[in-house]
Amino acid sequence: MGIHVIKMPDIGEGIAEVELVGWHVQPGDTVAEDQPLADVMTDKATVEIPSPVKGKVISLGGKVGDVMAVGTELIRLEVEGGGNLAAGTPPAAARVAPASASAVAPAPAPAPAAAPAPATVTPVSVSAPPSADPQVRPAPVVTRAVPRAPGDKPIASPAVRRRAWELGIELKFVPGSGSAGRILHEDLDAYLNRGGAPGATAARHAERHDEEHVQVIGLRRKIAQKMQEAKRRIPHFTYVEEIDVTELEALRAQLNERHAAARGRLTLLPLLARAIVLALRDFPQVNARFDDDAGVITRYGAVHLGVATQTDGGLMVPVLRHAEARDPWSTAAEIVRLAEAARSGKATREELAGSTLTVTSLGALGGIVSTPVINYPEVAIVGVGRIVERPMIRADHIEARKLMNLSSSFDHRVIDGADGARFVQAVRGLLECPALLFVE
């Protein structure tokens, strides 16, 4: 038997370090060739790292949330044959005996042979003592509902916490069967079946002292960094305009009635994308990126439209490429494809990079006005609000009209207030007279 060390591969595009966002294996597991080992995140996408060989996991080179340089040790396997490392050579970032989840320390940088090894990240129950054997995992389910000791806070997702609150269950009495003692929906069901739920009314009026600490890693860390960078570097100004979309919605309904079966259904977004493309012909300064370090503004003929998409992991911005060359149905189909890829985690780096202008929509959640944050280094973002039916005075009489707000932010270093307002008014004119969307 030999030892095979797998190092963090070169992801490409000059990337020197990545963030470790998930493990698919643990020490003691047997892995096959091409089996996924870990997920890492670059500035643009999540990448799955497969195993080039089959073997048994000896140690992991880091824990979730660590930022690892390309070429550092990712994982160590025991394999048939000689492997690629002499037996007895300690890991670059070494192992320690299993400990409670709270004792796991961040993996240090690669060190000489005398350095201590990183903690393995084998999940353990917070209510059970760790095993002395690193390959023996604790039982996932605790049989008795024993209150946790002070300081042992229950771990649960927001959805589980909300359900427990609605059922009147105090989480500190519920044993968790998930990783590191995390409480799952199944644990709530088991607790209810044992008749352990207190009265809902009493629970709602009881004092609460629970806390949840959420580590900012992976996509959420990238979002935080990008938002902070955008607000730090870009002096935003936001311009809001109300748009009458009554005729646009009527046209959209007719187009769907006639062409939905053959071409697919249209939402508002493809028609808005078309209006933006046409308006940009007169306002090329909006379809641009600003390299403020070099002091260079690049204006683009191509419209690569970023479409802000909410996923389970957080906000992602897949890119609708060459929106200027697409009709509304092609635009609609591509937006659906990109959104599905983003939400399933299958979007490629190329699909998440290179946008020249971004559209974001909070319409489904209501609201009157938003102040969207520009997707740096772009210079503008268009925010779409909800459509509401309200009375308006037209030709000296009152009638019901469908109205929608656009909340758009601009980089004031690049776009003057008047130009930003004129651009929005150009979009408004096209949406309020939707026949113009189909006239070249």
N, C-alpha and C positions, 0 to 999 in steps of 0.2 A: 504494500500500500504506500502511496505517496501523497504529498500535499500539493494542491493546485491553488494558487492565489489569483483571484480575478481582480484586476485594477479598474478604477473608474475610467471608462473609455472616453476617447475624444469625440464629443457629440458633433463637432464641426462648427463652422462659422466663427472660428477664433475664440470659442468659449473656453475660459480657463478654469471655471469652477461652477458647480451645480449644487442645488439643494436636494438633500435626500428627503423625499416626502412619503415614502411607504416601503415596507418590506413585504414580500410575498412568502418568505421562508423564515425559519428560525433555527437556531442551533439544534442539531439532532435530526433535522429533516433530510430526507433523501430527495435529490433533485435529478431530473432527466436533462439531457441535452436540449437546448433551446427553451427550457422552462423559464418563465419570468422569475427574476430574483428580486428586483427592486424597481421602484419608480423614482426618477429624479426630475427636477424641474429646472429649466433654463429660463431666461428672460422671456421666452416666447411660447414654450409649450412643455408639456409633461412627456417624458421619454421613458419607455420601458427597457430595462437592461436584462437581456436573457443570459442563460448560462451556456458557455461554449462546450462544456463537458458535463458528464454525469458524475455524481458523487454524493457525499454526505457532508452537510454543513458542520464545520467546526466552530467558526466564529464569524461575527459580523464586524465590519470595519467602522460602523458609526450608528447613530440613532436618528430617528425621524426628527427633522428640523436642522440637522447638521449641514453646514456648507462645506463641500468636499472638493478639493482640487483634482483636476484631471491627472490620472496617473497614481493617485493614492490607493491604498488597499481598500477594496469594497467588501470582499467576502473571501473566506478561506474554506476550501473543500478538501475532504479526504477522498482520493480517487484510486482506481486500480492503476498499477504501474508506478512509474517514478514520479509523476507529477512535474511541476515546474519549480519546486522549491525543496531544498534539502530538509529532511525531517529534523525536527528539534528546533528549527528557526522560529523564534517567537513572532507573533503578529506585529505589524507595524504600529497598530493602535490596539493595545492588548486587552485580553479578557480578565475579568475578575469573577469571583464566585457569585452566583445568583444572589440578588438582594431584592428588597421590596422595590416597587415601581418608583417610589419617591427617592430612592438612593441611586438611580441611574444617572451617571454624570456625562456631560458632553464629551464626545470623542475628541482627544487631542490630535494635534497635527502629527504626521509620521515622525517617529522618534527612533533613536538607536535601540539596539537589542535590549539594553537594560531598562528601558522605559516600561511602566506598567501598562497592561492591556486594557481596551475600552470595555465598559460594561456591556454584557449581552442584553438584548431587549426582549427576552422571553416574558410574555405577559404573565402576571401572577395576580391572584385575588387579593384585594387589600384587606380582606377579613381573615385570611389564612396565612400561616407562616410559610416562608419559602422553603422549598425542598433542598436537602443537602446535595442531591444529585442534579446536575444541570440539565439532564435530559428527562427528568421526571417532572411533569407539570402538575400543579395542584388541581384538585377537583374543581370543575367549573361552577358547580352549584353548591351553595351552603344550605344545609338542611333545616336549620333553625333561624328564625327571624330575630336576631339579637341586635339591639341598638349598638351603633358604632361608638367607639370610644371618642371622647372629645378630641377634636383635631382630625379625625378620620371622616372627611366630608364625602357624602355620596356622590358618585360620578354618574352622570346621565346626560343624554342629549336634550336640547330644548323641547323636542316633541314628547319625549318621555316625561319630562318635568311638567309639561302642560297637562298631559293626560293624568298624571298622578294628582295634580292640583284639582282637576275636574272630578276625579274619583274620591277626593278627600283622603289620599294616602300620604303619609309622612315618609319621605324617601329614606330617612335615616334608619327605619325599621325594615327596609326591604333589602334582602341579600342580592347581590349582583352576580350574574354568571358570565358577563362579558369580559373582554380584555381588561386586566388591571382592576377587576371588580366592578366594571361599568354595569349599570342597571339597564336592562333591556325591557321591551314591551312584554316579552314572555315572562320576565320576573314579576311584573305587575300582575299578570294573569295568575301566576302561581300563588302570589301573595293573597289575591282575592279569593282563590279557591280554598286557601287555608283559613278563610274567615278573618283575616288580619286587618281589614280596612277599618279605620275609625270612621265616625260619622263625618260626612262631607261638610256639614254646617260647622261642626266644632273645628275641623281642620282649617277652614277658611278664616276663622277668627283667632287662630292660634298664632303666637309669635313665631317668626321664622328666622333662623340663623344660618341657613345653608348658603354656601358660596360655590361658584364654579370658576375655575381658572382655565382659560382656553389659550393654549400656546399659539402664537401667530406664526404659522409656517405655511409653506407651499404657496398655493394661489393667493391665499389671503395676505401673505407677506408681500407678494409681488404687487397686489392691488394697493396695499398701504404705501409701498415705496413709490409707485407711479403717481398716486394721488398727491402724496406729499411733494414729490418733485414738481408736478404740474402747478400746484398752488404756490410753491416757493419761487418758481422761475417765471411764471406767466402772470402778468397783471390782467385779470379777467374783467370784462364788462359784459353784462347780460341785458339783452333786449327782448321784450315780450310783446307779441302781437296777437290779437284775436282774429281768427279767420272763419269766414262763413263757408262751411263745406257742404251745404245742403245740396247744391248741384253736383258736387263731386261724389257724394254718397249715392245720389240717384243714378249717376252714370255708372258707378261701380256696380250697383245692383243689376243694371241692365246688361253690363258686360258679363257678369257672372251667370245671369240667366241664359245668355246666348252661348257663351264659350266655356263655361266651367267644365263641362264633360270632356271637351277636347283639349283645352289648354290649362285647366286648373283654375282655382278660385283666386281672386284678387283681394288682398287686404288694402288698407290705406297706405301701408309703407311703400309698396312698389310705385304707387302714383306719386307719393311725396318724393321718392328717389328720382323719378322722372322730372319733377318740377325743379328739384335742386340742380340736376344736370343741365337743364336749359338755362336756369338763372346764372349758373357759373360761367356761361359764355360771356356774359357782360361783367362778371366780377371774378376774374381769375385770381385776384389776391386772396380770396377766401379758400381756394383749393390749393393750399400751399403748406410747406413745413419750414420752420425757422430754426436754423442751427445758430443758436445765440452764442455759442463758444467761438464759432468762426465768423459770426456776423453776416451770414448768408441766408437769404430767403429763396427757396426753390419753389417756383410755381409749376404746376403739372397740367399738361393737356389731358392726360388720362384721369378719370375720376375713380379712384379706388375707395369705395365707401365703406367705412367701418360701421358695423351694426352691433351696438352694445347688446349683449345677450346675458341674461341672468341664468346661472347654472347652480347646481347644488353646492359647488365649491366656491362660488363667488362670480363676480362680473368678468366676462370675457368679451373680446371685440374681434370676431371673425371679419374677414374683409371681402366685400363684394367687388371683385376686380372688373375694371372697365365697365362701370355702370353706364357710361356714355354710349356704349355700343349695344345696349340691351333694350328690348321692349319690355313692357310691364310684366308680361307672363314669364319671360325668361328671368327677370329680376326676382319675381315672386318665388319661382322654383329654386333659384340659387340661395335666396335668403333662408328658405325652409331647410335646404340641405346643410348650409353652414350652421344654422342654429342647432340642428340635430347632432352634427359632428361635435360642436362645442359642448353640448349638454352630456353627450356620451363619453367625452374625454378623448375623442378620436380626431380632433382637429389637428392638422399638421402645423409646423412652424410657419410654413409659407402662407397658410390660411389665416394666421393670426398676426401677420406683420405686413407693413407697407401701406397702411391706409393713409389717405390724403385729407379726408374729412370724415367726421363720425356723426351718426344719428343715434340718439337714445330715446327710448319711449317709456314713459311711466303712465301712459293713458289708461291702461287696464286697472291701475291702482287709484285712479282719481287724482285729486289735487288740482289746484288752480295755476300755480306758477312753480317752476323749479329753477335752480341755478346750476346747470350742468357744468362739470369740470372738464376742461379741454384735454383731449388725449395727446399729451406732449409727444413729439414736437409739432403736432398740427397747430393750426392757428384759429380753428373754429369748431364748434359742435352745435348741432341742431337738436333741441329737445321737443318731443311731441307730447302734448297733454291729451286728456280725455275729450271725447265729443259729448256735448250736452245740448239738449233742446231747450231754447229759451225764447221769450217773445222779443221781437225786434220791430222797430218802426220802419216800414218801407212804403214809399209812395203815399205818405199820409195815412197809412193804416197799419195796424198791428198784426203780425203773423208769426207763427212758430218757425224758428230757423235752427239748424244744427251748427253749433259753434265749437271751435277748438282753438286752444292757445299753442303757439310755438314759443318756447323759451330758448333762445340761442345765446351762447357765450362766444366772445371773440378775444383774441390776443390784442390788447390795446397798443402794443409796441408796433404791430404790423398793420392792423386794421383800424382806421378811424371810426368814430362812432357813427358818422353820417354814412359811411360806406357799408357798415354792418347793417344799419337800418334799411338802406336802399336794397341790399341783398334780400333781406327778409320780406320787404314789400314786393320785390320781384317774384319771390316764391308765392306770396299771398295772391298776387294777380293771376298766376297760372292755376292755382288751386281753386280760386273762386270762379274762374272761367275755364273749366277743365277741357273744353274742346281744343284749347291752345296746346295741351300736352301732346296732341297728335298732329300738330301742324309744324312742319319744319320751316 
